[in-house]
Amino acid sequence: MKTLADIPLATPDREAIDAAAGLLRNRFPVVHILLFGSKTTGRDDPESGPVSGPTDPG
């Protein structure tokens, strides 16, 4: 299994993942966070869409 450091991501994508992981860890007893999809496998394209920052769940 790859770690987040092993995945070539654009800075906004990495920052969005880090922010979401932080929110999950602060709210739940998270042990692992698994990522799926074309961005994690390095096969994303323009139709994969940009990543936007996390929204306030409140």
The 8 nearest C-alpha neighbors of each residue, nearest first, counted from 0:
[[1, 2, 5, 33, 3, 34, 6, 4],
 [2, 0, 5, 3, 6, 4, 39, 33],
 [1, 3, 4, 5, 0, 6, 33, 34],
 [2, 4, 5, 6, 1, 13, 7, 39],
 [3, 5, 2, 6, 7, 1, 8, 13],
 [6, 4, 2, 3, 1, 7, 8, 39],
 [5, 7, 3, 4, 8, 39, 2, 1],
 [8, 6, 5, 41, 9, 4, 39, 3],
 [9, 7, 6, 13, 12, 10, 38, 39],
 [8, 10, 12, 11, 13, 7, 14, 38],
 [9, 11, 13, 12, 14, 8, 15, 7],
 [12, 10, 14, 13, 9, 15, 50, 51],
 [13, 11, 15, 9, 10, 14, 50, 8],
 [14, 12, 10, 16, 15, 11, 8, 17],
 [13, 15, 17, 11, 16, 12, 10, 18],
 [16, 14, 18, 12, 52, 13, 17, 11],
 [17, 15, 19, 13, 18, 14, 20, 12],
 [16, 18, 14, 20, 15, 19, 21, 13],
 [19, 17, 21, 15, 16, 20, 14, 22],
 [20, 18, 22, 16, 21, 17, 15, 23],
 [19, 21, 23, 17, 22, 18, 16, 24],
 [20, 22, 18, 24, 19, 23, 25, 17],
 [23, 21, 19, 25, 20, 24, 18, 26],
 [22, 24, 20, 26, 21, 25, 27, 19],
 [23, 25, 21, 29, 27, 26, 22, 20],
 [26, 24, 22, 23, 27, 21, 28, 20],
 [25, 27, 23, 24, 22, 28, 29, 21],
 [26, 28, 24, 29, 23, 25, 22, 30],
 [29, 27, 24, 30, 26, 25, 23, 31],
 [30, 28, 24, 27, 31, 23, 32, 26],
 [29, 31, 28, 32, 24, 27, 33, 23],
 [32, 30, 29, 33, 20, 28, 24, 34],
 [31, 33, 34, 30, 20, 29, 23, 24],
 [34, 32, 31, 35, 2, 3, 0, 39],
 [33, 35, 39, 32, 36, 3, 38, 16],
 [36, 34, 39, 33, 37, 38, 40, 32],
 [37, 35, 38, 39, 40, 34, 43, 42],
 [36, 38, 43, 42, 40, 39, 41, 35],
 [39, 37, 43, 41, 40, 36, 42, 8],
 [38, 40, 37, 41, 36, 35, 6, 34],
 [39, 41, 37, 38, 42, 36, 6, 43],
 [40, 42, 38, 39, 43, 37, 7, 6],
 [43, 41, 37, 40, 38, 44, 39, 36],
 [44, 42, 37, 38, 47, 41, 45, 40],
 [43, 45, 47, 46, 42, 48, 37, 38],
 [46, 44, 47, 48, 43, 49, 42, 38],
 [45, 47, 48, 44, 43, 49, 37, 42],
 [48, 46, 44, 45, 43, 49, 37, 38],
 [49, 47, 46, 45, 50, 44, 43, 51],
 [50, 48, 51, 47, 12, 45, 11, 46],
 [49, 51, 12, 48, 52, 11, 15, 47],
 [52, 50, 49, 53, 15, 11, 12, 54],
 [51, 53, 15, 54, 50, 18, 14, 11],
 [54, 52, 19, 15, 51, 55, 18, 56],
 [55, 53, 56, 52, 51, 57, 19, 18],
 [54, 56, 57, 53, 52, 22, 19, 18],
 [57, 55, 54, 53, 22, 19, 23, 26],
 [56, 55, 54, 53, 22, 26, 23, 25]]
